[in-house]
Amino acid sequence: MSEILDVIVVGAGSAGLAAIREVSKRTDRFLLVNDGPYGTTCARVGCMPSKVLIEAANAFHRREMLDTLGIRGANGLSVDLPAVLQRVRALRDDFVAGTLKLTDRLGERSIAGRARLLGPDRIDVDGREFRARSIVLATGSRPVVPRPWQALGERLLTTDTLFEQRTLPARIAVVGLGAIGVEIAQALSRLGIEVSAFDAAERLAGLADPAVEAELRDALGSEFRIRTGVAVELAPSADGVEISAGDERIVVDAVLAAVGRRPNVDRLGLETLGVKLDERGMPPVDPSTMRIGDLPVFLAGDANGDRALLHEAADEGHIAGLNAAAPQPICFERRTPMGIVFCDPNVATVGLRFEQLDDSRTIIGEADFHRQSRARMTGRDRGIARVYADRESGRLLGAAMCVPDAEHMAHLLVLAVGQSLTVGDMLRMPVYHPVLEEGLRGAFRDLARQLPDAGDSDLAACGGFQAEALD
Ligand SMILES: Cc1cc2nc3c(=O)[nH]c(=O)nc-3n(C[C@H](O)[C@H](O)[C@H](O)COP(=O)(O)OP(=O)(O)OC[C@H]3O[C@@H](n4cnc5c(N)ncnc54)[C@H](O)[C@@H]3O)c2cc1C
């Protein structure tokens, strides 16, 4: 062991790289340690390849309405699964290459190996010891695979292996219908695979708003089989995998396990830090500094099990890196919460979630997209949006929706919630015609009707002119 470094960052994922960006602006005396493949979960096996797959699936699915548009011959279209997966990997490789440029530039300051804490200022990397004034832990997460399922061998897929397949079999079960399970189940089904989907929990995509959840269930249920609220057991069978769910038994060729992701902290040596770990083995982390207790150790990204989303991981890495290199940790405000599920219709949540609302102080405005004119033109006329507002002030609190292009409408709403805008502010915003946002305006009008001082007009009165007129 030689010099004492300023900062060691463990994990070259999105959080770790964001940390390195901040650290390297402030000191040269740092080290990045990464175990396993480089290229980040997001680019390699997460956000990016999953969205490429979804794009192909949605393109093929559009054939079902081509006849309605007066376009004939759609029956002749077919999916070339090996080609679809090849494109997923080709684009994936390109996205990964972008992230590798960052680590390649670091030269000797980046090493490969499994890091384990020896204390708040020391780590072991495959038998070599390194010391630093601060340590950033950004070790990410991995798919949960219940031990008995491992006996299924190659018939068991996770998102770590799915995109590596040369082709896919005819029958796939997706077990776990959180955001990832929902996205992939629909994509596989739209690519022509017979999908059966299961979840032990009742709600799809973790949606707490019952009306929006029901809408999503309706939409997905019209495309593939969904069974929720039952524990699932898997066993190898002569020609595949037998799934037992309640009184149901089916046989499939492969299973995608999407039952959640586990933070990679179990073999990280957190017990050497001298802080109390909770029942999941997690230390206390301040989300505004990413600091563990009052130690010079920071836990960022999926590894802290808090907000397993790319933009949050990047923010947390940024905060952790900045604080690890700073004389005193700085406290940062976190962004307004936002989550998007890239199924069709998209699901999005913004701001306060349904279960966090105080019923006595909240009003809910609803917009129905089944008759929305732009949605009808595109053949995507389904979905609802629910917007939550404060009963007294009309200030927007949050929203949940399952509507076409919610990925874009969520950004409009997150701006509004983050800026504490009111229902009145939203109604004064111009909305072009004909666009999907006109549908969202229905939810604001619904809210306005429930507010005490609802006026007759969406428009603001000319304050100056009226004042003069009254003089
Ligand atoms: C299929 C899928 C789809 C997703 N889609 C979206 C999406 O659409 N939008 C979105 O916002 N988010 C999405 N996510 C989530 C997003 O990808 C993650 O939140 C994000 O990538 C986490 O980044 P991270 O830096 O925390 O972890 P990672 O990128 O996993 O980086 C952690 C790194 O640490 C390394 N490591 C682990 N242990 C050690 C150790 N002991 N020593 C050294 N190195 C170690 C790992 O090998 C890895 O390289 C998706 C995830 C998946 C799986």
The ligand as an ORCA input file, in Angstrom:
! r2SCAN-3c Opt
* xyz 0 1
  C     -34.080     -3.732    -18.323
  C     -33.903     -2.402    -17.616
  C     -34.518     -1.296    -18.140
  C     -34.355     -0.068    -17.526
  N     -34.967      1.005    -18.084
  C     -34.818      2.207    -17.509
  C     -35.406      3.342    -18.103
  O     -36.055      3.258    -19.149
  N     -35.240      4.543    -17.500
  C     -34.529      4.663    -16.333
  O     -34.426      5.782    -15.809
  N     -33.944      3.605    -15.757
  C     -34.062      2.376    -16.314
  N     -33.446      1.308    -15.753
  C     -32.679      1.504    -14.504
  C     -31.265      2.065    -14.770
  O     -30.658      1.306    -15.774
  C     -30.455      2.020    -13.472
  O     -31.120      2.769    -12.485
  C     -29.051      2.598    -13.639
  O     -28.404      2.028    -14.745
  C     -28.209      2.344    -12.372
  O     -26.904      2.848    -12.524
  P     -25.796      2.562    -11.417
  O     -24.609      3.399    -11.753
  O     -26.358      2.692    -10.065
  O     -25.412      1.012    -11.573
  P     -24.620      0.226    -12.727
  O     -24.695      0.900    -14.043
  O     -25.083     -1.175    -12.615
  O     -23.097      0.293    -12.268
  C     -22.562     -0.425    -11.177
  C     -21.165     -0.947    -11.524
  O     -20.528     -1.371    -10.327
  C     -19.857     -2.614    -10.563
  N     -19.656     -3.304     -9.283
  C     -20.569     -3.977     -8.538
  N     -19.985     -4.445     -7.402
  C     -18.694     -4.057     -7.454
  C     -17.577     -4.229     -6.566
  N     -17.679     -4.862     -5.409
  N     -16.378     -3.712     -6.930
  C     -16.243     -3.042     -8.087
  N     -17.266     -2.825     -8.954
  C     -18.467     -3.338     -8.633
  C     -20.852     -3.319    -11.504
  O     -20.281     -4.413    -12.172
  C     -21.218     -2.156    -12.441
  O     -20.257     -2.014    -13.474
  C     -33.556      0.054    -16.353
  C     -32.913     -1.062    -15.827
  C     -33.073     -2.286    -16.455
  C     -32.366     -3.490    -15.891
*
